[in-house]
Amino acid sequence: MGRIVAPYGVYGWIKVLPDTEYIDSLFEYGRWILGRGDPTCPEQWRPYEVEKAKVHNDLLLVKLKGIDDRDAAFACKGMQVAVYRDELPEPEDGEYYWSDLIGLQVRNQEGVDLGRVVDVFATGANDVIVLQGDRERLLPFVGQVVLEVDIASKTMLVDWDAEF
């Protein structure tokens, strides 16, 4: 949902670069989880309560309970920000959380295995999925390319030439 980029001031505030559609979407969640590494390893992540938050240019300035000085805020630099899954709204039909796409096996219409989704990122024009297979591939996550996503079976069907 975002990444801590720096401390702000001397009282434990942090600067957060959000990965949300709207810059202030993280304000909807009173509890955040901060961590590094694999989010499925709970020992690497810790919950925090949001005390105060505001928008500042293209960043969020946030005060989390328990982070009370610049040193504690600096220790958070580079951490990822997540929220509890059960607090997220259900996605609409044809919409997916990026975390649900990670790990999907991708095949094209000819049945060629193109690899597994290892990352998703935004470019401004559209989202892009990163596939790792016989080589790395970047595919635009748009309707003309992504024909079918089946979260339950962990597969994705795409209209993409294996030579690209």
C-alpha distance (Angstrom), angle and dihedral (degrees) to the residues before:
residue distance angle dihedral
M1 . . .
G2 3.81 . .
R3 3.79 148.7 .
I4 3.80 132.8 -114.9
V5 3.79 107.8 -121.5
A6 3.81 103.7 176.9
P7 3.79 147.0 -22.0
Y8 3.80 117.3 -91.2
G9 3.77 120.0 -147.2
V10 3.81 125.8 -30.0
Y11 3.81 102.2 -72.0
G12 3.81 100.3 75.4
W13 3.80 100.8 -88.0
I14 3.81 117.1 148.0
K15 3.80 134.5 -155.6
V16 3.80 113.0 -126.9
L17 3.80 126.0 -165.7
P18 3.83 103.3 -152.2
D19 3.82 123.1 -143.0
T20 3.79 91.9 -161.9
E21 3.79 128.2 116.1
Y22 3.80 91.3 -114.0
I23 3.79 119.5 37.4
D24 3.81 94.1 -127.4
S25 3.83 98.2 43.0
L26 3.81 91.4 107.9
F27 3.82 88.7 64.6
E28 3.82 87.4 74.4
Y29 3.81 89.6 71.9
G30 3.79 121.4 69.5
R31 3.80 93.7 -170.3
W32 3.78 124.1 56.6
I33 3.77 131.6 -177.1
L34 3.80 117.6 -142.4
G35 3.77 125.3 -163.8
R36 3.74 152.1 121.9
G37 3.77 129.1 -117.1
D38 3.76 129.1 7.0
P39 3.83 111.7 12.7
T40 3.81 89.4 -152.5
C41 3.83 89.0 67.2
P42 3.82 101.4 78.9
E43 3.81 93.3 -170.1
Q44 3.82 88.4 69.3
W45 3.83 93.2 54.2
R46 3.81 131.9 65.1
P47 3.83 131.1 -168.4
Y48 3.81 122.4 -124.4
E49 3.78 133.9 -176.6
V50 3.81 116.9 -128.2
E51 3.82 110.2 -124.1
K52 3.81 100.1 176.8
A53 3.79 135.8 -6.9
K54 3.78 138.6 176.3
V55 3.79 140.0 170.7
H56 3.81 116.7 -105.8
N57 3.83 113.8 -178.0
D58 3.83 105.0 -58.2
L59 3.82 94.6 -20.3
L60 3.78 138.0 72.7
L61 3.79 120.7 -123.7
V62 3.79 108.1 -149.9
K63 3.79 137.1 -179.0
L64 3.81 112.4 -158.0
K65 3.79 123.0 -164.3
G66 3.81 109.8 -104.1
I67 3.80 95.8 24.1
D68 3.79 99.4 96.0
D69 3.81 108.7 154.8
R70 3.78 141.7 37.1
D71 3.82 93.4 -100.0
A72 3.82 92.2 55.6
A73 3.81 90.1 46.1
F74 3.81 91.3 48.6
A75 3.83 90.0 52.6
C76 3.82 87.5 60.8
K77 3.81 93.8 56.7
G78 3.82 110.0 125.5
M79 3.80 94.8 17.1
Q80 3.78 119.3 134.3
V81 3.80 121.2 -122.0
A82 3.79 118.7 -135.8
V83 3.79 136.2 166.8
Y84 3.79 130.5 -147.0
R85 3.80 111.7 -81.2
D86 3.80 93.7 -132.9
E87 3.82 89.4 60.1
L88 3.81 93.5 58.0
P89 3.80 119.2 95.5
E90 3.78 117.6 -112.7
P91 3.81 110.2 -95.9
E92 3.80 118.1 -113.9
D93 3.82 120.1 -112.0
G94 3.78 109.0 -69.8
E95 3.82 92.4 17.9
Y96 3.80 123.5 106.3
Y97 3.75 138.5 -176.7
W98 3.78 110.1 -117.0
S99 3.79 90.1 -125.0
D100 3.82 89.0 60.3
L101 3.81 91.1 56.0
I102 3.82 94.8 53.1
G103 3.79 109.0 100.0
L104 3.81 97.7 20.6
Q105 3.80 114.5 140.0
V106 3.82 110.0 -126.5
R107 3.80 125.5 -149.6
N108 3.77 130.5 172.3
Q109 3.81 126.3 -131.4
E110 3.82 90.8 -90.6
G111 3.81 89.7 58.5
V112 3.81 95.1 -108.6
D113 3.80 112.7 150.1
L114 3.81 105.9 -126.7
G115 3.79 96.0 -178.8
R116 3.77 141.9 -100.5
V117 3.81 126.7 -53.5
V118 3.81 106.9 -107.9
D119 3.81 100.8 166.2
V120 3.79 144.2 5.9
F121 3.79 126.3 -156.1
A122 3.79 139.5 171.8
T123 3.80 122.8 -117.5
G124 3.78 99.3 -178.5
A125 3.80 93.7 -109.3
N126 3.82 94.7 57.3
D127 3.77 142.7 -30.0
V128 3.80 119.0 -85.5
I129 3.80 127.6 -148.7
V130 3.79 119.5 -147.6
L131 3.80 114.9 -144.0
Q132 3.78 125.4 -163.0
G133 3.78 115.6 -160.4
D134 3.79 130.8 111.8
R135 3.83 82.1 -18.8
E136 3.77 137.5 -7.2
R137 3.80 116.6 -81.6
L138 3.80 131.1 -173.6
L139 3.80 115.2 -151.5
P140 3.79 127.3 -178.0
F141 3.79 110.9 -117.4
V142 3.81 95.5 -132.9
G143 3.79 132.9 127.0
Q144 3.80 94.2 -106.6
V145 3.81 90.6 59.7
V146 3.81 105.7 28.2
L147 3.79 105.9 60.8
E148 3.80 101.4 169.3
V149 3.79 137.4 8.5
D150 3.79 118.4 -167.5
I151 3.79 109.1 -175.5
A152 3.81 92.5 178.7
S153 3.82 93.9 57.2
K154 3.83 92.6 33.8
T155 3.84 93.2 -125.0
M156 3.78 138.9 125.1
L157 3.80 128.4 -164.2
V158 3.80 117.2 -151.7
D159 3.78 139.5 -178.4
W160 3.80 97.1 -129.2
D161 3.79 132.4 128.6
A162 3.82 112.1 -119.6
E163 3.82 89.1 -135.3
F164 3.82 93.1 63.2
